[in-house]
Amino acid sequence: MNKKICMERPLILASASPRRIELLRRTMLPFQSVPSRYEENGHASDPAELAVELAAGKAAEVAARLGGHWILAADTMVVAGDEILGKPEGEEDAERMLRLLSGKEHRVITGFVLLDPCGCAAHREAPVTRVNVKSLSETEIKSYIATGEPFGKAGAYAVQGIGTFIVEGISGSYTNVVGLPLFHVLRALVSTTAMAQFPLPPAG
């Protein structure tokens, strides 16, 4: 089976993330968002391997329900030193994370997996972006947390929002930090023959 992505059989994004949905919409690819019900319980110790493992679990769960489609799943991690920073559990946790990131470089890793219409893994990858955060004052940390933006964000910041003020520099994919490394995803879609080319030719 070698069904290409098309309007009748769109790519399935195994995610309900507004950020991933918005990024993929920008490409003009036909796709459908189907949230995965996978319970995240990866075992890999390496952050990149863990991100890919979790993405694979999300993709497999959706594939079990919706066969016959190309399926894309992703998992993004913020790694400061040896610590993986998840979503802050409250104000104190958000303050701790922002202090940890302040004045230092950290890594953002998005593991993503593509399953072909047969449900087989066609591509696995974990691009890494290095992010430099400026030295933050206590006033800046508390004021940023007061906006409410850090909550629900891995690492307690959103580079595409108000949190852009803390980011001094980025080395690597910007969209990777937002939640989906578009360059790598599009390249993988073409290399796996999910698409013959990109941009897609006009319909009709």
Secondary structure as UniProt FT lines:
FT   STRAND          11..13
FT   HELIX           18..25
FT   TURN            26..28
FT   STRAND          31..33
FT   HELIX           47..65
FT   TURN            67..68
FT   STRAND          71..80
FT   TURN            81..82
FT   STRAND          83..85
FT   HELIX           91..101
FT   TURN            102..103
FT   STRAND          105..115
FT   TURN            117..118
FT   STRAND          121..125
FT   STRAND          128..133
FT   HELIX           138..146
FT   TURN            147..152
FT   HELIX           154..156
FT   TURN            159..161
FT   HELIX           162..166
FT   STRAND          167..171
FT   HELIX           174..178
FT   HELIX           182..191
FT   TURN            192..193
//
